[in-house]
Amino acid sequence: MIANKKYIGILACFLLFLSCGKSSDAVYDKYETTNGEWKKEDVKAFVFETIDTVSNHNIFLNVRANKNYPYSNMFVIFKIYQPDSSVLTDTLQYQMADPDGTLLGNGFSDVKESKLWLKENFIFSQQGDYKFTVEQAVRELGEVEGVSSLKGISDLGIRIEKK
């Protein structure tokens, strides 16, 4: 009984220590689910309102993938819709697995989370709503048409950190 109280006390101190760590620089962090596969027509959208038009920000794509993801890389089309209606578009490629097929990312289970760069040192030059969209653009080798769905992708998110 006394040993259990001792372990509970140690656990409580450990959790308190973890909660007092450095605060996050994230100003936005949101996920959208895919129900286990990311369909080509399932364009993920995120809206971020800013009033800070001076600071540099880093923008990341967070991807949760599992062992059912069949490719070593992933292509995405990323768009930023700015308050003045202008649109910035990038097509980006990310390595998702080692050559032996082992998924990259963080995690202890079959699910790995990858934090992938979208924009570095981005300045939101206008106040207002910024809409971000992400769509998958993966193709089989030698094929013109993209794959209809990416199995093994469970969640996608956008994270914005103040630099």
Summary of the structure (lengths in Angstrom):
residues: 163
radius of gyration: 19.3
end to end distance: 48.7
largest distance: 67.4
contacts: 411
relative contact order: 0.33
helix: 11%
strand: 52%
